Amino acid sequence: ARSETLAGLSGLGDLALTCTSDLSRNYRYGQALGSGDGFDPSVTVEGTATARAMARIAMDEGLSLPLCHAVAAVTEGRLTVAAVLEQLLSRPLKEE
């Protein structure tokens, strides 16, 4: 990444919008997940496809990526946010 790209509207501006505005699909999706509300499946949310792809690649490569698998499970509707939190927090402590 180039620092001038991040400093411009296409970088920092997009990040700020994504994190704070109802105009952002990603923000609305995150709000819906957090509140337990449904979300229109016809709306494209880039992070959901990325989470599924990362979890699949991790599994194929034999990598332990619990956060990626957790995000994929929540976005696919296989687990609730509460269930994922319980799973992650109950993992045995180890050096990572």
WOGIKA-V428995 format. One record per helix or strand of 3 or more residues. SS is the DSSP state (helix for helix, strand for strand). FROM is the first residue (numbers start at 1). LEN is the number of residues. If there is no record, write none. Layout:
ss from len
SS FROM LEN
SS FROM LEN
//
This chain:
ss from len
helix 3 5
helix 9 12
helix 25 11
helix 46 16
helix 66 10
helix 81 9
//
